[in-house]
C-alpha cells in the first residue's frame, strides 16, 4: 500500500530528478508511507512511498528491478492469488519470501500484457521495459487503486494522485467541464469511470485497462476484463450455489487477512459487514490464519434510535467473543466540517459525508490496526435484480418468464402486467426512442431512469444551466452514461455500473491512506464477483409467499452456521435517513442565502441555474426530498469547488 509517481521523457532527454522528488513528497502526504525511494534511468524516473501491511511487504523494496536490470516496477497494491502465480511462474518460494512486486514482474515476463488477466488483487502499477524502451501501466479490474497520467511537452507524468502533478510548472489547474457535466448527470457516484478527470488534460486509466507508452506516445487504453466473459453457472443441486458462494467468500476474506498487525473491521449489524466479521472470526478460530486479533468498529446512535443496530452487532460480538468499539455518530452530520479534512483530487458523490467517513479509520488507527475491512460493495454485488425478466423476454424463455412474473406479482404494489412492463419491456426501449415514447404516454425523462427500486440511472437535472448544457451536449452525453450501455445482460446492470463507477478509490485516497490504513473490501474480490454474477438470478433474489422481497439469498444460505441467524434472516434495514437529512437541513438556509448573494461556486462557474437550484433546495426545506441523488452530487461538487478554489 502507498503511492508512486513517475516521469518519462519521450524524447530521451534526462529526467528532472528534482521534480520527481517534489512529486514524491506530495505522494507521501496524500497516500501515506514513510520512506521515499526513487529509480532513475536517464529518460525515466519512478518513485515509491510505501507503508507495509502484509508480512511479504516488509521485504519489499520499490522501485524493484529484476536480476538483469532490464525491468523495473513501481506498484500500489496487493496480490491475492499468490500461490497460483508462484506455481505458474515457476518461482521457488520454499527457501525465501516472495514479494508481491516480484510476482507481478514475473507474471509480466511470462505473459506480457496478458499478465493482468492472471493477477488477482487490488493494484495499480507501472513497469519500465528498458530493452523495449517503453512503459506498461495497468489497473485492477475494479479500479480499487488509482492511476492518473498526462503528457506535457513530450514528458509523461503519471502517478497515484493528481496532486503530484501540480509540482510541474506547466500543469494547469483549469477545470474540465466535460467531467463536470458527467458528474452532474450521474446520481450519487459521480463519474469515476470516465478517462476524463476534474482537471483539464489529466487522464485516469479506467478500471480493467492498461496502456503502453513509448517515444511515439500513449496508446489508447486496452480493456482486459468485462462482464461479457462471465458464464452462467448451472448446478443440478440448488444447495451447490450456496456452497460455492461460501467457498468463494471464505477465500475472498482469508486472502485479505494477510497482515502483520491487528485487523479492524466495520460491523454495522447488516448482512454484509456482519458476514465479513463472522467469516474472519471463523477463519481465526479454525486456525487457518495466525490470529493477529480482530477489532470490530460499530457506529452507534443514541438520538436517532431508529438507525441504531446494537442488538444485531452484539449477536456477532457475543458469538465470536470479539473486541468491539462503539463509535457515537449522532453528531457526525452531512455537510459538516468538510474543511477539516484533506481536499480530494476530484469531487465524489458522498464527499459531504466525509465528517462521518473518518470515524472508523480514525478508530482503527488508534487501535494500532493497519487494515480495515469494509462491507462496501455487498449491496450492489449481492442483492440481485428483477431485470432478469428482461433477459428472459429477450431470449424467448417464456416458461421461465411466466414463473418469474408470477413470483414478482406477489410483491407489494405489483401485478403480473406491471412486472412485465417495468422489468421486462421498459429496459429494452432504446434511449433515442424514449423521448418519443415518453411523449405518447406522457411520461417525463426521469421515468426511464428509475427501474423500480433496482437502479437509478443518469438524468439531466432541471437546475443545470441551459448554456452549459448546450456547450456540453448533455442530451447526447447522457446516452453513453446509461449504466448498461455495454452490459450484455440487463439483470447485471447494477453490478456492472458499480464496478465501473465505484467511489472506493476516492475513499482510499482521501480518508484511509494519510492515516496509514489500508481498506480491504472482500465483496470486490474478482473471483467472488465472477461467481456471483454467474449464478442464475432466481438463486440470488426471490419473493416469498408473503410477498416480501428477499435479497442476497447467496449470503443468507451460504453463511448458515457461521452468521448468527438473527442477522441471516433479517429483512429490515436501519433508517439512516433522518440522520443524513438533519445535516442537510441545518446547512440549507445558509446555502440558499449564498445562492441569493451569488456566492455559490456551481452558479458562478456557469454549471447550474441559480433560481432553479434555489427552487429545489427550498422544496427540500419543506421536506420534499426529490431527485436526491443528483442534488447530493450538486452539493458535493459545490463543497469540493470551494476547497479546490481556496487550497
C-alpha positions in Angstrom: 0.0 0.0 0.0 1.2 3.5 -0.6 1.7 5.5 -3.8 4.0 6.1 -6.7 4.9 8.8 -9.2 6.9 8.9 -12.4 8.3 11.0 -15.3 9.1 9.6 -18.7 10.7 11.9 -21.3 9.6 10.5 -24.7 12.4 12.5 -26.5 15.0 10.5 -24.4 16.3 13.7 -22.6 17.4 13.3 -18.9 14.6 13.2 -16.4 14.2 16.1 -13.9 15.1 14.4 -10.6 14.3 17.4 -8.5 10.8 17.5 -9.9 10.4 13.7 -9.2 11.4 14.2 -5.6 8.9 17.0 -5.2 6.2 14.8 -6.6 7.1 12.0 -4.1 6.9 14.4 -1.1 3.3 15.0 -2.2 2.8 11.3 -2.6 3.8 10.7 1.0 1.3 13.2 2.3 -1.6 12.0 0.1 -1.0 8.3 0.0 0.8 7.5 3.3 4.0 5.8 3.9 7.4 7.0 5.3 10.5 6.3 3.2 10.7 7.6 -0.3 12.7 5.6 -2.8 13.5 6.6 -6.4 14.7 5.0 -9.6 16.2 7.0 -12.5 17.5 5.6 -15.8 18.2 8.7 -17.9 14.8 9.4 -19.5 12.7 7.5 -17.0 12.3 8.3 -13.3 9.9 6.5 -10.9 9.4 6.8 -7.1 7.5 4.9 -4.5 6.5 5.6 -0.9 5.1 2.5 0.8 3.7 1.5 4.1 3.8 -2.2 5.0 0.8 -4.2 5.9 1.5 -7.8 4.8 4.4 -10.0 6.0 5.7 -10.1 2.5 5.7 -6.4 2.0 8.2 -5.9 4.8 10.8 -7.5 2.5 9.6 -5.4 -0.5 11.9 -2.6 -1.8 10.5 -0.4 -4.5 11.2 0.6 -7.2 12.0 -3.1 -7.8 14.3 -4.3 -10.6 14.7 -7.8 -11.9 18.1 -9.5 -11.9 19.0 -8.4 -15.4 18.2 -4.8 -14.6 16.1 -4.6 -17.8 12.7 -4.3 -16.0 11.7 -2.0 -13.1 8.4 -1.8 -11.4 6.5 0.6 -9.0 3.3 -0.6 -7.6 0.5 0.4 -5.3 -1.4 -2.8 -4.4 -1.7 -6.3 -3.1 -1.7 -9.6 -4.9 -4.3 -12.1 -3.6 -3.7 -15.2 -5.8 -0.1 -15.6 -4.7 0.1 -19.4 -4.7 -1.3 -19.7 -8.3 1.2 -17.1 -9.6 4.1 -18.7 -7.8 3.3 -22.0 -9.3 2.7 -20.8 -12.9 5.8 -18.6 -12.9 8.0 -21.4 -11.5 9.2 -19.5 -8.5 10.9 -21.3 -5.6 9.0 -20.0 -2.6 10.2 -22.6 -0.1 13.5 -21.1 0.8 12.7 -17.4 0.6 9.9 -14.8 0.9 8.4 -13.8 -2.5 7.1 -10.3 -2.6 4.0 -9.1 -4.5 6.0 -6.8 -6.8 8.3 -9.8 -7.7 5.2 -11.8 -8.6 3.8 -9.0 -10.8 7.1 -8.7 -12.6 7.5 -12.4 -13.0 3.9 -12.6 -14.5 4.8 -9.7 -16.9 7.9 -11.5 -18.0 5.9 -14.7 -18.7 2.7 -13.3 -20.2 3.5 -9.7 -21.2 0.4 -7.5 -21.2 -1.8 -10.6 -20.6 -0.4 -10.8 -17.1 -3.2 -8.6 -15.9 -5.6 -11.4 -16.8 -3.8 -13.6 -14.3 -3.2 -11.3 -11.4 -6.0 -11.2 -8.8 -5.9 -8.3 -6.3 -6.1 -4.6 -5.8 -3.4 -2.8 -7.8 -2.1 -0.1 -10.0 1.4 -0.4 -11.3 3.9 0.8 -13.9 6.7 -1.3 -15.4 9.7 0.2 -17.3 11.0 -2.1 -20.0 14.5 -0.9 -20.8 15.1 -3.2 -23.7 11.8 -2.2 -25.4 12.2 1.4 -24.2 8.6 1.5 -23.2 6.4 1.8 -20.2 3.5 -0.6 -19.3 0.8 0.8 -16.9 -2.2 -1.2 -15.6 -5.0 -1.0 -13.1 -7.0 -3.8 -11.4 -10.4 -4.9 -12.8 -12.5 -2.8 -10.4 -10.2 0.2 -10.2 -9.6 -0.2 -6.5 -6.2 1.7 -6.8 -6.0 5.0 -8.8 -3.6 5.7 -11.7 -3.5 9.1 -13.4 -1.4 10.4 -16.3 -0.8 13.3 -18.7 1.6 14.4 -21.4 3.3 17.8 -21.1 6.0 18.8 -23.7 6.8 15.2 -24.6 7.0 14.3 -20.9 4.7 11.7 -19.5 3.7 12.4 -15.9 2.0 9.5 -14.1 1.1 8.6 -10.5 -1.3 7.7 -7.8 -2.7 11.2 -7.2 -3.4 14.3 -9.3 -2.0 16.5 -6.6 1.5 15.2 -7.6 1.1 16.8 -11.0 0.8 20.3 -9.7 4.5 20.3 -8.9 5.2 20.5 -12.7 5.3 24.2 -13.7 3.4 23.5 -17.0 0.4 21.7 -15.4 -2.7 23.8 -15.5 -5.3 23.7 -12.7 -8.0 24.5 -15.2 -11.2 22.5 -14.5 -12.5 20.1 -17.1 -16.1 21.0 -17.9 -16.7 17.7 -19.7 -16.0 15.9 -16.4 -18.3 18.3 -14.6 -21.1 17.6 -16.9 -20.8 13.9 -16.5 -20.6 14.3 -12.7 -23.8 16.4 -12.5 -25.7 13.9 -14.8 -24.9 11.0 -12.6 -26.6 10.5 -9.2 -24.5 9.9 -6.1 -21.5 8.2 -7.6 -20.4 10.9 -9.9 -18.4 9.9 -12.9 -15.3 7.9 -12.0 -15.3 5.5 -14.9 -14.5 8.2 -17.5 -11.0 8.7 -18.8 -11.5 12.4 -18.1 -10.7 13.8 -14.7 -11.8 17.0 -13.0 -8.5 18.7 -14.2 -8.2 19.5 -17.9 -5.6 17.4 -19.7 -5.1 14.9 -16.9 -6.4 11.4 -17.7 -7.4 8.5 -15.5 -6.6 4.9 -16.5 -10.1 3.3 -16.4 -10.6 0.1 -14.4 -9.6 -3.2 -16.1 -7.4 -1.3 -18.5 -3.7 -1.0 -19.5 -1.7 1.3 -21.7 1.7 1.3 -23.4 3.9 4.4 -23.6 6.9 4.8 -25.8 8.6 7.5 -28.0 5.6 7.5 -30.3 3.2 8.5 -27.5 0.5 6.9 -25.3 -1.6 4.1 -26.6 -5.4 4.0 -26.2 -6.5 2.1 -23.0 -7.0 -1.6 -23.7 -9.8 -3.2 -21.7 -8.8 -6.7 -20.5 -11.9 -7.7 -18.4 -15.6 -7.3 -18.9 -18.8 -8.9 -17.6 -19.3 -10.4 -21.1 -16.8 -13.0 -20.3 -18.7 -14.3 -17.3 -20.5 -17.6 -18.0 -23.7 -18.6 -16.2 -23.2 -21.3 -13.6 -25.6 -24.3 -13.7 -25.8 -26.8 -10.9 -28.2 -29.7 -10.6 -28.4 -29.4 -6.8 -29.6 -26.0 -5.7 -27.6 -26.3 -2.5 -24.4 -26.2 -4.5 -24.9 -22.5 -5.3 -24.8 -21.6 -1.5 -21.8 -23.9 -1.1 -20.0 -22.3 -4.0 -20.6 -18.9 -2.5 -19.3 -19.9 0.9 -16.1 -21.2 -0.6 -15.5 -18.1 -2.8 -16.4 -15.8 0.0 -14.2 -17.6 2.5 -11.2 -17.2 0.1 -12.1 -13.6 -0.5 -11.9 -12.8 3.2 -9.0 -15.1 4.0 -6.6 -13.8 1.4 -7.3 -10.3 2.8 -6.3 -11.3 6.3 -2.6 -11.3 5.4 -1.4 -8.7 7.8 1.4 -8.2 10.4 -0.8 -6.1 12.8 -4.3 -6.3 14.2 -7.2 -6.1 11.7 -10.1 -3.8 12.3 -13.5 -4.3 10.6 -16.6 -2.3 10.3 -19.6 -4.0 11.9 -22.9 -2.3 11.2 -25.2 -5.2 12.0 -26.3 -5.7 8.4 -25.7 -8.7 6.3 -22.6 -7.5 4.6 -20.3 -6.3 7.3 -21.5 -9.0 9.7 -20.7 -11.7 7.2 -17.2 -10.4 6.8 -16.6 -10.3 10.5 -18.2 -13.7 11.1 -16.1 -15.3 8.3 -12.9 -13.7 9.5 -13.6 -14.8 13.1 -14.4 -18.4 11.9 -11.1 -18.5 9.9 -9.2 -17.4 13.0 -10.9 -20.0 15.2 -10.3 -22.8 12.8 -6.6 -22.0 12.8 -6.4 -21.3 9.1 -4.6 -18.0 9.7 -2.4 -16.7 12.5 -4.6 -14.8 14.9 -3.4 -11.2 14.9 -6.5 -10.0 16.7 -9.7 -8.7 15.2 -11.3 -5.4 16.4 -14.9 -4.5 15.3 -15.9 -0.9 15.0 -19.6 -0.1 15.2 -21.4 3.2 14.8 -23.9 3.9 17.5 -26.9 6.3 17.7 -28.4 7.5 20.9 -30.6 10.2 19.4 -31.5 8.6 16.1 -32.5 5.3 17.7 -34.1 4.0 14.5 -30.6 3.9 13.0 -29.0 2.0 15.9 -28.3 -1.7 15.3 -26.7 -2.5 18.6 -28.7 -5.8 19.1 -27.5 -7.1 15.7 -24.0 -6.1 16.3 -24.0 -7.8 19.7 -25.1 -11.1 18.2 -21.9 -11.3 16.2 -19.7 -10.0 19.0 -21.0 -12.5 21.5 -20.9 -15.4 19.1 -17.2 -15.0 18.5 -16.2 -13.2 21.7 -14.8 -10.2 19.8 -13.5 -6.9 20.9 -15.8 -4.1 19.9 -15.5 -0.3 19.9 -18.8 1.6 19.7 -18.4 5.0 18.0 -21.0 7.6 18.8 -22.2 9.0 15.5 -25.2 11.3 16.2 -23.1 14.5 15.8 -21.3 13.4 12.6 -23.6 15.1 10.1 -23.8 15.7 6.4 -22.1 18.8 5.1 -20.3 19.4 8.4 -16.6 20.1 9.0 -15.5 19.3 5.4 -12.9 22.0 5.7 -11.2 19.9 8.5 -10.1 17.2 6.1 -7.9 16.9 3.1 -9.4 18.1 -0.2 -9.7 15.1 -2.6 -8.3 15.2 -6.1 -11.8 15.2 -7.5 -15.3 15.6 -6.3 -17.2 12.5 -5.4 -20.8 11.8 -4.6 -20.7 11.4 -0.9 -18.0 14.0 -0.2 -20.5 15.9 2.0 -20.5 12.9 4.4 -16.7 12.9 4.9 -17.1 14.0 8.5 -18.7 10.6 9.2 -16.4 8.6 6.9 -13.4 9.4 9.1 -14.8 7.8 12.2 -13.8 4.2 11.5 -10.3 4.7 10.1 -9.5 7.1 13.0 -10.7 4.5 15.5 -8.7 1.7 13.7 -5.6 3.9 13.7 -6.0 4.4 17.5 -6.2 0.7 17.9 -2.9 0.2 16.0 -4.6 -1.6 13.1 -3.2 -1.0 9.6 -6.0 -2.8 7.8 -9.7 -2.0 7.8 -12.3 -4.4 6.4 -15.3 -2.9 4.8 -18.6 -4.3 3.6 -18.7 -1.8 0.7 -19.9 -3.5 -2.5 -22.2 -6.0 -0.8 -25.4 -4.3 -1.6 -24.5 -3.7 -5.3 -22.8 -7.1 -6.0 -25.1 -9.4 -3.9 -28.6 -8.1 -3.8 -29.8 -9.3 -7.2 -32.3 -7.8 -9.6 -35.8 -8.3 -11.1 -34.3 -7.3 -14.5 -33.7 -10.9 -15.4 -37.3 -10.7 -16.6 -35.9 -8.5 -19.4 -33.3 -11.1 -20.2 -35.8 -13.9 -20.3 -38.1 -11.9 -22.6 -35.2 -11.1 -24.9 -34.0 -14.8 -25.1 -37.6 -16.1 -25.6 -37.5 -18.3 -22.5 -41.2 -17.8 -21.9 -41.8 -20.7 -19.5 -39.2 -19.3 -17.1 -40.6 -15.8 -17.8 -44.1 -16.8 -16.7 -42.7 -18.2 -13.4 -40.7 -15.1 -12.7 -43.6 -12.8 -13.4 -45.9 -14.9 -11.2 -43.4 -14.6 -8.4 -42.9 -10.9 -8.7 -46.6 -10.3 -9.0 -46.8 -11.2 -5.2 -44.6 -8.2 -4.3 -46.3 -5.0 -2.9 -47.8 -2.6 -5.4 -47.0 -5.1 -8.2 -49.1 -7.1 -10.6 -48.3 -9.6 -13.4 -48.7 -6.9 -16.2 -46.9 -4.2 -14.2 -43.9 -6.5 -13.6 -43.8 -7.4 -17.3 -43.9 -3.7 -18.3 -41.5 -2.4 -15.6 -38.9 -5.2 -15.6 -39.4 -6.8 -19.0 -40.3 -4.2 -21.6 -39.2 -0.8 -20.4 -35.5 -1.8 -20.1 -35.4 -2.7 -23.8 -36.7 0.7 -25.0 -33.7 2.2 -26.9 -32.5 5.5 -25.5 -33.2 7.5 -28.7 -36.8 6.3 -28.7 -37.5 7.2 -25.1 -38.5 10.9 -25.7 -40.9 9.9 -28.4 -42.5 7.0 -26.4 -42.5 9.3 -23.3 -44.4 12.0 -25.2 -47.0 9.4 -26.3 -47.6 8.0 -22.8 -46.9 11.4 -21.2 -44.0 10.3 -19.1 -41.0 12.6 -18.3 -37.4 11.7 -19.0 -36.9 10.6 -15.4 -39.4 7.8 -16.0 -36.8 5.9 -17.9 -34.2 6.2 -15.3 -36.0 4.5 -12.4 -36.4 0.8 -13.0 -38.5 0.1 -9.8 -36.0 0.0 -6.9 -33.4 -1.7 -9.0 -31.4 1.2 -10.4 -31.3 4.9 -10.7 -29.6 5.9 -13.9 -28.3 9.2 -15.2 -30.6 12.1 -15.7 -30.5 15.7 -16.8 -31.1 17.9 -13.7 -33.7 20.6 -14.2 -31.3 23.1 -12.5 -28.5 22.6 -15.0 -27.6 25.9 -16.7 -29.0 25.9 -20.2 -25.9 27.4 -21.8 -23.6 24.8 -20.1 -26.0 22.0 -21.1 -25.8 23.1 -24.8 -22.0 23.5 -24.7 -21.5 20.1 -23.3 -24.2 18.5 -25.4 -25.7 16.8 -22.4 -28.6 15.2 -24.3 -26.0 13.2 -26.3 -23.6 12.8 -23.5 -26.2 11.1 -21.2 -26.5 8.3 -23.7 -23.0 7.0 -23.0 -23.6 7.2 -19.3 -26.5 4.7 -19.3 -25.5 2.1 -16.8 -26.0 -1.0 -19.0 -24.8 0.7 -22.3 -22.1 -2.0 -22.8 -23.5 -4.7 -20.4 -24.5 -7.9 -22.1 -27.4 -8.6 -19.6 -30.0 -6.2 -18.3 -30.0 -8.1 -15.0 -26.4 -7.3 -14.3 -26.7 -3.6 -15.0 -26.4 -2.6 -11.3 -23.2 -4.7 -10.7 -21.8 -3.5 -14.0 -22.3 0.1 -13.1 -20.9 -0.2 -9.7 -17.8 -1.9 -10.9 -17.3 0.9 -13.3 -18.3 3.9 -11.1 -17.2 2.9 -7.7 -16.2 5.5 -5.1 -13.8 3.1 -3.5 -10.5 4.5 -4.9 -11.6 8.0 -3.8 -12.3 6.9 -0.3 -8.9 5.1 -0.1 -7.1 8.1 -1.3 -8.8 10.8 0.8 -9.6 9.0 4.1 -7.5 6.0 4.7 -4.1 6.4 3.1 -3.0 9.6 5.1 -3.8 7.6 8.2 -1.7 4.6 7.0 -4.8 2.4 6.9 -5.4 0.0 4.0 -9.1 -0.6 3.3 -9.9 -4.1 2.1 -13.2 -5.0 0.6 -13.9 -8.7 0.2 -17.0 -8.2 -1.9 -14.9 -6.8 -4.6 -12.8 -10.0 -4.9 -12.7 -10.7 -8.6 -13.3 -14.5 -8.2 -16.2 -13.8 -5.9 -17.8 -11.2 -8.2 -17.5 -13.5 -11.2 -19.1 -16.4 -9.3 -22.0 -14.3 -8.0 -22.6 -12.7 -11.4 -22.7 -16.2 -12.9 -25.3 -17.6 -10.6 -28.9 -17.6 -12.0 -30.8 -14.6 -10.7 -33.6 -16.7 -9.0 -30.9 -18.1 -6.7 -29.9 -14.5 -5.7 -33.3 -12.8 -5.1 -36.9 -14.0 -4.7 -40.3 -13.0 -3.5 -41.6 -15.2 -0.6 -45.1 -16.5 -0.1 -45.9 -13.4 2.0 -44.9 -11.1 -0.9 -41.7 -9.9 0.8 -38.7 -9.3 -1.5 -35.8 -11.4 -0.2 -32.4 -10.3 -1.5 -28.9 -11.7 -1.0 -30.0 -15.3 -1.0 -26.4 -16.5 -1.5 -25.3 -14.8 1.7 -28.4 -16.0 3.7 -28.0 -19.6 2.6 -24.2 -19.7 2.3 -23.5 -18.3 5.7 -25.7 -20.7 7.6 -23.9 -21.8 10.8 -21.4 -19.0 10.5 -23.5 -15.9 10.6 -26.0 -15.5 13.5 -29.5 -16.4 12.4 -30.7 -13.1 13.9 -28.9 -11.3 11.1 -29.1 -14.0 8.4 -32.9 -14.0 8.5 -33.5 -10.3 8.9 -35.3 -8.4 6.1 -35.3 -5.0 7.7 -32.8 -2.2 7.3 -32.0 0.7 9.6 -33.5 4.1 8.9 -30.4 6.4 8.3 -32.5 9.0 6.5 -33.3 11.3 9.4 -29.6 11.4 10.5 -28.5 12.3 6.9 -31.2 14.8 6.4 -30.5 16.6 9.7 -27.1 17.8 8.5 -28.6 18.8 5.1 -31.4 20.8 6.8 -29.0 22.6 9.0 -26.9 23.7 6.0 -29.7 24.6 3.6 -30.7 28.0 5.0 -27.1 29.3 4.7 -26.7 27.7 1.2 -29.9 29.4 0.0 -28.7 32.7 1.3 -25.4 32.2 -0.5 -27.4 31.5 -3.7 -29.3 34.8 -3.3 -25.9 36.5 -2.9 -24.4 34.8 -6.0 -21.8 33.3 -3.7 -22.2 29.7 -4.9 -19.4 28.2 -7.0 -21.5 26.0 -9.2 -23.5 29.1 -10.2 -20.6 31.4 -10.6 -18.9 28.9 -12.9 -22.0 28.6 -15.0 -22.8 24.9 -14.3 -26.1 25.5 -12.5 -29.0 27.9 -12.9 -29.3 29.8 -9.6 -33.1 30.1 -9.5 -33.8 26.5 -10.3 -31.3 25.2 -7.8 -32.8 27.6 -5.2 -36.3 26.2 -6.0 -35.4 22.6 -5.4 -33.5 23.4 -2.2 -36.5 25.4 -1.0 -38.6 22.3 -1.6 -36.1 20.3 0.4 -36.5 22.7 3.3 -40.2 21.7 3.3 -39.3 18.0 3.4 -39.8 17.2 -0.3 -36.6 15.2 -1.0 -37.0 14.8 -4.7 -34.1 13.8 -7.1 -31.9 13.3 -4.1 -29.1 11.6 -5.9 -28.4 14.4 -8.3 -28.9 17.1 -5.7 -26.4 15.4 -3.4 -23.9 15.4 -6.4 -24.5 19.1 -7.0 -23.9 19.9 -3.3 -20.8 17.6 -3.2 -19.4 19.4 -6.2 -20.1 22.8 -4.6 -18.2 21.8 -1.4 -15.3 20.5 -3.5 -15.1 23.6 -5.6 -14.9 25.8 -2.5 -12.0 23.7 -1.2 -10.3 23.4 -4.6 -10.5 27.2 -5.2 -9.1 28.1 -1.8 -6.5 25.4 -1.2 
